[in-house]
Amino acid sequence: MDKAHFPLKIESARLQLRKNDLAMAQTIFAAVDRDRKRLGRFLPWVDDTRSVEEEISYINSTHEKWDRHELYDYSIFLQDGTYIGNAGLHSLSWTADRCEIGYWILRQFEGQGYMSEACKVLIEAAFEVGFNRIEIRCDPENERSASVPRRLGFRFEGRLEQDTKDSEGRYRDSLVFARLKSQGPIK
């Protein structure tokens, strides 16, 4: 498959996913900082985000990777403009027509179906440009994160033992879920 451009904005009934914007750096950093302990339990990058400047650096890196077709990272907003988290496509393999979705949401927005809705529109966009396989990986202890692929009809493919490290250098397992384009639209 040829490398494709992703839309700068993707909408669903309740959400807008927008390409990360430098103007959001302060808002994103403040959100991460407020929810640091909970997010840091499963996301190793949280410890590397200690200032607005580091958030700016991260957003700049997402723009560079976007231009090189290596990553498509979005800020997630409610339709009223309230920022609630991030989701994106990474680990893209254009030769194997495969990618992975990563996501996080602020505590006060958990349990309302927002992340499933955001992932659903990302999945639809990925299949539309030609991806055949989409994976979601998460820590086995992160039950909320694991509920997203299950809700979206992904197949559980297994547990990878000690395939990643946390911010303190400890090995951690990952659950792997996958959805194929041949499974049809998400209901």
Secondary structure as UniProt FT lines:
FT   STRAND          9..11
FT   STRAND          15..19
FT   HELIX           22..24
FT   HELIX           25..34
FT   HELIX           36..40
FT   TURN            41..42
FT   HELIX           44..48
FT   HELIX           52..67
FT   TURN            68..69
FT   STRAND          72..78
FT   TURN            79..80
FT   STRAND          83..93
FT   TURN            94..97
FT   STRAND          98..105
FT   HELIX           107..109
FT   TURN            110..111
FT   HELIX           114..129
FT   STRAND          133..138
FT   TURN            140..141
FT   HELIX           143..151
FT   TURN            152..153
FT   STRAND          155..165
FT   TURN            167..168
FT   STRAND          171..180
FT   HELIX           181..183
//
